Amino acid sequence: MGLRSLLLLSLACLASSDKLHLVFEWSQLDYQYASPEARQQAIDSKTFIPENNIPMGVEVYQDRLFVTVPRWKHGVPSTLNYVNLNDNSTKSPNLIPYPSWAAHSIGSDGKPPEIISPYRVRADKCGRLWVLDSGKMGSLETTSNATKFPPSIIVYDLKTDNLLRKYTFPADQVKQDSGFANIAVEDFDCEKTFAYAGDVGKAGIVVYSWEKNESWRISHHYFNQDPLACDFNIKGLNFTWDDAIFGMGLSAPNADNYSTLYFHPMASFNEFAVSTEYLRNKTLAEANFNAFKLLGSRGPNAQSSASFVDPRTGVLFYSLVNLNAVACWRTSNKEYTMKNQGRISMNDTTMIYPTDIKVDSNQNLWVLSNRLPFWMYGQMNPADVNFRVFTAPVLEAISHTACDVTARSDILDKFLGNVKNVTAKIASKIKPNSGASFAPMSFVALVMLSLFVSSTEY
């Protein structure tokens, strides 16, 4: 074994560890029916078509992991569900409809269900679940089979699971091609909470005031897609998407109780920011174009879908869909550049299309990957594991990355220790007559030099 091969092997061993831990995985989704007979009846009547179900959003509140399953195609029996995090009996649990089966049932008279088709949800610190309902059913079916209802925000009491309020967006705030896919909730005050609903189809944000029970629509050029970033290639599958504002993450409030909203269109390489002081006032937003800031670029091929800010550390987490990765940036950093962004996870098998990211109240990071493009374009294998949920404590996930917020004087010592351990193991396996002999510290020096050269090249 040559010295170059040993060096590459050592570096591979050091870089191979992943910071996220697998919690759940599914080949296909299934649901908790009252009986096997009820499940079979749903399959026979095509109210449940397993291959048409894909998880899109996650959220965690206490011992429940919420999972949304949009009704893009027919055969989705329940579009908002949960699984019990205390149930360790399986890594592929059946989904339990939330708040009940009845909330997802279409009336015999064609009346829409209470919950139609949400993509993502958000639990606030006040014990409420905010559901952004797109109002669309069958949008990936033929046009004649698609059904549209007005989009809405539905809010549940998570302590009782009772419906608190359903707010339907006014017609003048919904455009012909609107598609509401992401929601951010500013909950500094339980009575003065604001929700921000991103319109990915017709670039804009609908701002909703819980106190006033009214909403308004904000527009800005930064919400639009970048025509130079509409080309996607995920593990050899090439396609074009022109999604507008998608990822939205709110910082902790400042002394005046205003947060910063970090946002980006999906078809874009850039990250932007604006204070909610402007979003809460439509007139103020329209009169202050420059209040919306361009932070910088994630780099080439770095389109992103979902994002989330951990309010305690101020770290912005976001997906890199073309790279099958989850990355981060410390919002206290003055520069948004490639060198200031850290990698949390990257895997061309398990992290194909990270579709949602959250941080729960216990400061655990959660990530859902779902292979969405392969599902949409008919290339998903139902025999494979296709959907995965990962988690890790935030501080563990960002440890020793560019996003680390912990003061560390031990990074170099730990790194050298890891290198020594790896090289010692390799050296112990080299035969005496192999001709490859070296001092451990000289090998460490080579590894360090290699890393230095590679980092400066990047």
MIFIDREN-109373 format. One line per 8 residues: number of its first residue (from 0); their letters; for each residue x, y, z of C-alpha. Coordinates in Angstrom, 2 decimals, m for minus. Layout:
// residues N
NUM> a> X/Y/Z ~ ...
END
This chain:
// residues 458
0> mglrslll> 0.00/0.00/0.00 ~ 1.55/3.32/m1.10 ~ 1.82/6.40/1.04 ~ m0.59/8.33/m1.22 ~ m3.23/5.59/m0.83 ~ m2.76/5.64/2.93 ~ m3.18/9.39/2.99 ~ m6.41/9.26/1.00
8> lslaclas> m7.74/6.45/3.18 ~ m6.95/8.41/6.32 ~ m8.72/11.49/5.04 ~ m11.72/9.43/3.98 ~ m12.00/7.90/7.44 ~ m11.86/11.32/9.07 ~ m14.54/12.77/6.78 ~ m16.91/9.80/6.72
16> sdklhlvf> m18.73/10.43/9.99 ~ m22.23/11.90/9.68 ~ m23.63/14.18/12.33 ~ m27.28/13.11/11.87 ~ m28.85/9.96/13.31 ~ m31.55/7.98/11.51 ~ m34.85/7.82/13.43 ~ m37.45/6.61/10.91
24> ewsqldyq> m37.42/5.23/7.37 ~ m40.07/3.99/4.95 ~ m40.18/2.39/1.54 ~ m43.85/3.39/1.31 ~ m46.09/5.18/3.78 ~ m48.93/3.43/5.54 ~ m51.61/4.56/7.98 ~ m53.10/3.39/11.24
32> yaspearq> m56.51/2.14/10.20 ~ m59.10/0.87/12.66 ~ m58.67/m2.67/11.30 ~ m56.98/m4.61/8.49 ~ m60.39/m4.81/6.83 ~ m60.74/m1.01/6.85 ~ m57.31/m0.66/5.27 ~ m58.13/m3.18/2.54
40> qaidsktf> m61.40/m1.42/1.84 ~ m59.52/1.87/1.40 ~ m57.14/0.20/m1.06 ~ m59.99/m1.44/m2.98 ~ m61.86/1.88/m3.25 ~ m58.63/3.69/m4.19 ~ m58.97/6.16/m1.34 ~ m55.55/4.80/m0.35
48> ipennipm> m53.02/4.31/m3.15 ~ m49.69/3.68/m1.35 ~ m47.41/4.78/m4.20 ~ m49.17/8.19/m4.38 ~ m48.20/9.12/m0.81 ~ m45.00/11.05/m0.09 ~ m44.00/12.86/3.12 ~ m43.22/16.54/2.60
56> gvevyqdr> m42.99/18.32/5.94 ~ m42.13/17.50/9.55 ~ m42.52/19.18/12.91 ~ m41.91/18.02/16.47 ~ m43.94/18.89/19.54 ~ m43.22/17.02/22.77 ~ m43.57/13.29/21.96 ~ m45.15/13.68/18.51
64> lfvtvprw> m43.49/13.94/15.13 ~ m45.91/15.51/12.65 ~ m45.71/14.47/8.99 ~ m47.54/16.12/6.10 ~ m48.51/14.16/2.98 ~ m49.79/16.56/0.27 ~ m52.66/15.47/m1.92 ~ m50.69/15.97/m5.14
72> khgvpstl> m52.26/12.76/m6.40 ~ m55.43/10.89/m5.50 ~ m55.28/8.12/m2.93 ~ m53.93/10.13/0.03 ~ m56.26/9.26/2.92 ~ m54.79/11.69/5.46 ~ m52.69/14.74/4.66 ~ m51.57/15.69/8.22
80> nyvnlndn> m50.40/12.96/10.56 ~ m48.12/12.15/13.45 ~ m46.12/9.30/14.92 ~ m45.36/8.69/18.58 ~ m41.69/9.36/19.31 ~ m41.87/7.17/22.42 ~ m42.79/4.11/20.35 ~ m39.51/2.37/19.54
88> stkspnli> m41.10/m0.83/18.25 ~ m40.43/m0.01/14.59 ~ m38.46/2.37/12.39 ~ m41.34/2.41/9.89 ~ m44.41/3.36/11.95 ~ m47.87/3.78/10.48 ~ m49.02/7.40/10.30 ~ m51.81/8.48/12.66
96> pypswaah> m54.20/11.08/11.16 ~ m54.24/14.42/13.00 ~ m56.40/15.53/14.68 ~ m58.71/12.70/13.54 ~ m59.74/10.68/10.51 ~ m62.84/12.88/10.22 ~ m60.75/16.01/9.60 ~ m59.48/14.42/6.35
104> sigsdgkp> m62.71/12.94/5.03 ~ m64.39/14.37/1.95 ~ m68.14/14.67/2.46 ~ m70.57/12.60/0.42 ~ m71.84/15.89/m1.00 ~ m68.34/16.80/m2.18 ~ m67.71/19.15/0.71 ~ m63.95/19.53/1.23
112> peiispyr> m62.34/18.10/4.34 ~ m61.26/20.30/7.24 ~ m57.64/19.88/6.11 ~ m57.14/19.73/2.35 ~ m53.44/19.57/1.46 ~ m50.70/21.20/3.56 ~ m47.01/20.97/2.69 ~ m45.47/22.20/5.94
120> vradkcgr> m46.58/23.05/9.45 ~ m45.13/24.84/12.46 ~ m45.63/24.35/16.21 ~ m45.19/27.56/18.21 ~ m44.08/28.13/21.80 ~ m47.72/28.76/22.78 ~ m48.74/25.14/22.15 ~ m50.42/25.79/18.79
128> lwvldsgk> m49.93/23.97/15.50 ~ m50.04/26.25/12.46 ~ m51.05/24.43/9.28 ~ m50.56/26.20/5.94 ~ m53.13/24.55/3.70 ~ m52.47/24.95/m0.04 ~ m56.08/24.08/m0.85 ~ m55.01/22.05/m3.89
136> mgsletts> m55.86/18.41/m4.59 ~ m54.66/16.37/m7.55 ~ m52.36/19.08/m8.93 ~ m50.06/16.41/m10.39 ~ m52.98/14.58/m12.00 ~ m54.56/15.60/m15.30 ~ m56.06/19.09/m15.25 ~ m59.61/17.74/m15.25
144> natkfpps> m58.95/15.83/m12.03 ~ m57.35/18.74/m10.15 ~ m59.41/20.54/m7.50 ~ m58.67/23.95/m6.00 ~ m60.03/25.47/m2.82 ~ m58.90/28.76/m1.29 ~ m55.63/28.42/0.67 ~ m55.89/28.91/4.40
152> iivydlkt> m54.12/28.87/7.75 ~ m55.52/26.35/10.22 ~ m54.49/26.53/13.87 ~ m54.92/23.73/16.44 ~ m54.49/23.65/20.20 ~ m51.83/21.00/20.72 ~ m52.89/20.42/24.31 ~ m56.46/19.45/23.38
160> dnllrkyt> m56.13/18.89/19.58 ~ m59.14/21.18/19.11 ~ m59.46/23.54/16.17 ~ m58.78/27.10/17.31 ~ m59.19/28.98/14.06 ~ m59.32/28.58/10.30 ~ m58.44/31.67/8.29 ~ m59.07/31.64/4.55
168> fpadqvkq> m56.88/33.93/2.46 ~ m58.80/36.76/0.77 ~ m59.20/36.31/m2.98 ~ m57.09/39.37/m3.83 ~ m54.09/37.83/m2.01 ~ m54.20/34.62/m4.07 ~ m52.98/34.70/m7.67 ~ m53.75/32.42/m10.59
176> dsgfania> m50.63/30.29/m10.11 ~ m50.26/30.68/m6.35 ~ m48.85/27.77/m4.38 ~ m48.35/28.19/m0.64 ~ m45.70/25.74/0.52 ~ m43.88/27.15/3.57 ~ m44.82/28.93/6.77 ~ m42.77/30.75/9.41
184> vedfdcek> m44.34/31.77/12.71 ~ m43.19/34.73/14.84 ~ m44.38/33.84/18.34 ~ m42.66/36.39/20.60 ~ m46.14/37.09/22.04 ~ m48.93/34.51/22.01 ~ m51.60/37.12/21.32 ~ m49.56/39.18/18.86
192> tfayagdv> m48.25/36.30/16.78 ~ m47.55/36.74/13.07 ~ m47.40/34.03/10.42 ~ m45.56/34.37/7.10 ~ m46.80/32.22/4.21 ~ m44.54/31.96/1.18 ~ m46.10/31.81/m2.28 ~ m43.76/29.62/m4.31
200> gkagivvy> m45.92/29.77/m7.44 ~ m46.46/33.53/m7.72 ~ m43.67/35.16/m5.74 ~ m44.93/36.83/m2.58 ~ m45.51/36.53/1.16 ~ m48.91/36.66/2.82 ~ m48.53/38.03/6.35 ~ m51.20/37.04/8.88
208> sweknesw> m51.86/38.73/12.23 ~ m53.35/36.47/14.91 ~ m54.42/39.49/16.98 ~ m56.22/41.27/14.13 ~ m57.29/38.09/12.29 ~ m56.38/39.69/8.98 ~ m53.67/39.38/6.34 ~ m51.89/41.33/3.62
216> rishhyfn> m49.63/40.42/0.73 ~ m46.03/41.64/0.35 ~ m44.17/41.60/m2.98 ~ m40.48/42.14/m3.73 ~ m38.10/41.34/m6.56 ~ m35.97/39.21/m4.23 ~ m38.87/36.76/m3.89 ~ m38.61/35.86/m7.60
224> qdplacdf> m36.74/32.92/m9.08 ~ m33.37/33.45/m10.78 ~ m33.64/32.29/m14.42 ~ m29.99/31.19/m14.24 ~ m30.77/28.82/m11.35 ~ m33.74/26.88/m12.72 ~ m31.72/23.89/m13.92 ~ m31.49/21.02/m11.42
232> nikglnft> m29.58/17.76/m11.54 ~ m30.06/15.36/m8.66 ~ m28.08/12.16/m8.92 ~ m28.27/12.18/m12.72 ~ m31.93/13.20/m12.96 ~ m32.06/16.51/m14.84 ~ m35.14/18.77/m14.71 ~ m36.21/22.41/m14.65
240> wddaifgm> m38.03/24.06/m11.75 ~ m38.83/27.76/m11.42 ~ m40.01/27.89/m7.79 ~ m39.99/31.33/m6.22 ~ m39.62/32.14/m2.49 ~ m39.27/28.86/m0.64 ~ m36.96/28.69/2.37 ~ m37.89/30.98/5.28
248> glsapnad> m36.27/31.10/8.71 ~ m36.96/33.55/11.55 ~ m34.33/34.72/14.02 ~ m35.02/35.29/17.70 ~ m36.62/38.71/18.31 ~ m34.50/41.75/19.09 ~ m35.12/44.23/21.91 ~ m38.00/45.76/19.93
256> nystlyfh> m39.57/42.33/19.32 ~ m38.76/42.31/15.62 ~ m37.13/39.28/14.02 ~ m35.08/38.91/10.87 ~ m36.61/36.74/8.17 ~ m33.93/34.90/6.19 ~ m35.33/33.70/2.87 ~ m34.49/32.46/m0.62
264> pmasfnef> m36.30/31.34/m3.75 ~ m35.67/27.70/m4.53 ~ m34.48/28.59/m8.03 ~ m31.67/30.76/m6.70 ~ m28.13/30.54/m5.33 ~ m28.55/33.56/m3.05 ~ m29.78/34.23/0.49 ~ m31.72/37.35/1.48
272> avsteylr> m32.98/38.95/4.69 ~ m35.50/41.51/5.90 ~ m36.65/42.71/9.31 ~ m40.22/41.78/10.22 ~ m40.66/45.45/11.15 ~ m41.30/45.97/7.44 ~ m43.29/42.81/6.78 ~ m45.76/43.64/9.53
280> nktlaean> m46.61/46.89/7.75 ~ m47.49/46.63/4.06 ~ m47.11/50.36/3.46 ~ m43.72/50.42/5.18 ~ m42.53/47.42/3.14 ~ m43.56/48.94/m0.16 ~ m41.89/52.27/0.70 ~ m38.55/50.70/1.71
288> fnafkllg> m37.24/48.55/m1.13 ~ m33.72/48.60/0.32 ~ m34.88/47.16/3.65 ~ m34.62/43.80/1.86 ~ m30.96/42.75/1.83 ~ m28.92/40.45/m0.37 ~ m26.64/38.52/1.99 ~ m24.58/36.57/m0.53
296> srgpnaqs> m24.31/33.36/m2.53 ~ m24.19/29.71/m1.51 ~ m22.09/29.05/m4.60 ~ m22.68/27.22/m7.89 ~ m25.16/24.34/m8.01 ~ m26.35/25.31/m4.51 ~ m30.10/25.73/m4.87 ~ m31.94/25.28/m1.58
304> sasfvdpr> m35.44/24.31/m0.56 ~ m36.34/24.40/3.15 ~ m34.50/26.38/5.82 ~ m34.83/27.09/9.53 ~ m33.09/29.32/12.10 ~ m32.32/27.91/15.53 ~ m33.26/30.89/17.74 ~ m30.83/29.98/20.52
312> tgvlfysl> m27.61/29.64/18.55 ~ m28.66/31.87/15.66 ~ m27.59/29.20/13.16 ~ m29.43/29.05/9.85 ~ m29.87/25.50/8.57 ~ m30.78/24.85/4.93 ~ m30.89/22.10/2.35 ~ m28.70/21.87/m0.75
320> vnlnavac> m30.93/19.81/m3.01 ~ m28.53/19.31/m5.93 ~ m25.81/18.18/m3.54 ~ m27.98/15.89/m1.37 ~ m26.81/17.85/1.64 ~ m27.78/19.94/4.65 ~ m25.65/22.99/5.39 ~ m25.52/25.87/7.86
328> wrtsnkey> m24.46/29.47/8.40 ~ m24.06/31.44/11.61 ~ m26.29/34.52/11.32 ~ m23.96/36.46/13.63 ~ m21.33/36.18/10.90 ~ m21.01/39.41/8.94 ~ m20.31/37.62/5.67 ~ m22.44/35.06/3.84
336> tmknqgri> m19.77/33.33/1.79 ~ m18.93/29.75/0.90 ~ m16.06/29.59/3.37 ~ m18.36/30.66/6.22 ~ m20.89/27.91/5.53 ~ m20.66/24.53/7.20 ~ m21.73/21.08/6.09 ~ m23.96/19.11/8.45
344> smndttmi> m24.68/16.09/6.26 ~ m24.11/14.92/2.70 ~ m25.08/11.51/1.34 ~ m26.00/10.48/m2.20 ~ m28.19/7.64/m0.94 ~ m29.88/8.63/2.30 ~ m30.07/12.41/1.86 ~ m31.53/12.60/m1.65
352> yptdikvd> m33.72/15.72/m1.61 ~ m33.82/17.05/1.97 ~ m37.31/18.52/1.94 ~ m37.84/19.93/5.43 ~ m35.74/21.10/8.36 ~ m36.84/22.02/11.89 ~ m35.37/22.62/15.34 ~ m37.60/21.61/18.26
360> snqnlwvl> m37.96/23.27/21.68 ~ m35.30/20.95/23.12 ~ m32.83/22.20/20.50 ~ m32.77/19.07/18.39 ~ m32.33/19.38/14.63 ~ m34.73/17.34/12.46 ~ m34.38/16.63/8.72 ~ m36.70/14.80/6.31
368> snrlpfwm> m35.44/13.47/2.95 ~ m37.91/12.07/0.41 ~ m36.42/11.66/m3.11 ~ m39.15/13.98/m4.42 ~ m37.92/14.43/m8.03 ~ m37.69/10.67/m8.54 ~ m41.23/10.27/m7.16 ~ m42.60/13.10/m9.33
376> ygqmnpad> m41.04/11.78/m12.53 ~ m41.93/8.13/m11.99 ~ m38.45/6.82/m11.19 ~ m38.92/5.80/m7.56 ~ m38.46/2.15/m6.64 ~ m41.02/1.08/m3.98 ~ m38.65/m1.66/m2.85 ~ m36.00/0.88/m1.81
384> vnfrvfta> m35.97/2.88/1.40 ~ m37.23/6.20/0.03 ~ m38.18/8.39/2.98 ~ m36.01/9.09/6.04 ~ m36.17/11.23/9.17 ~ m32.91/12.22/10.88 ~ m32.13/14.07/14.08 ~ m29.22/15.34/16.18
392> pvleaish> m28.77/17.90/18.98 ~ m28.02/21.26/17.38 ~ m24.74/21.70/19.24 ~ m23.62/18.24/18.12 ~ m24.67/18.89/14.52 ~ m22.70/22.13/14.23 ~ m19.73/21.01/16.32 ~ m16.39/21.57/14.56
400> tacdvtar> m18.05/23.17/11.53 ~ m18.00/26.78/10.37 ~ m21.23/27.19/12.34 ~ m19.84/26.09/15.71 ~ m20.83/28.59/18.41 ~ m18.81/26.93/21.18 ~ m15.48/28.48/22.10 ~ m12.98/25.72/21.33
408> sdildkfl> m9.25/25.63/21.93 ~ m9.22/21.85/21.56 ~ m10.12/21.51/17.89 ~ m6.56/21.05/16.66 ~ m5.68/18.68/19.50 ~ m8.75/16.54/18.81 ~ m8.05/16.56/15.10 ~ m4.45/15.48/15.60
416> gnvknvta> m5.61/12.81/18.02 ~ m8.05/11.45/15.45 ~ m5.37/11.46/12.77 ~ m2.95/9.63/15.08 ~ m5.57/6.97/15.89 ~ m6.40/6.40/12.23 ~ m2.79/6.28/11.09 ~ m1.79/4.00/13.97
424> kiaskikp> m4.45/1.52/12.92 ~ m3.30/1.66/9.31 ~ 0.38/1.38/10.27 ~ m0.31/m1.67/12.43 ~ m1.66/m3.47/9.38 ~ 1.31/m2.76/7.13 ~ 3.60/m5.75/6.65 ~ 7.23/m5.17/7.73
432> nsgasfap> 8.52/m6.03/4.24 ~ 6.03/m3.86/2.40 ~ 8.54/m1.07/2.02 ~ 6.18/1.51/3.55 ~ 7.63/2.83/6.76 ~ 7.20/6.22/8.35 ~ 7.03/7.97/11.66 ~ 3.44/8.61/12.90
440> msfvalvm> 4.01/12.34/13.32 ~ 5.48/12.68/9.85 ~ 2.33/11.15/8.49 ~ 0.25/13.56/10.58 ~ 2.22/16.40/9.05 ~ 1.43/15.13/5.56 ~ m2.27/14.91/6.36 ~ m2.28/18.44/7.80
448> lslfvsst> m0.41/19.76/4.76 ~ m2.87/18.05/2.43 ~ m5.84/19.55/4.26 ~ m4.26/22.98/4.20 ~ m3.64/22.80/0.47 ~ m7.14/21.53/m0.28 ~ m8.76/24.20/1.89 ~ m6.84/27.01/0.20
456> ey> m7.78/25.67/m3.20 ~ m11.46/25.69/m2.22
END
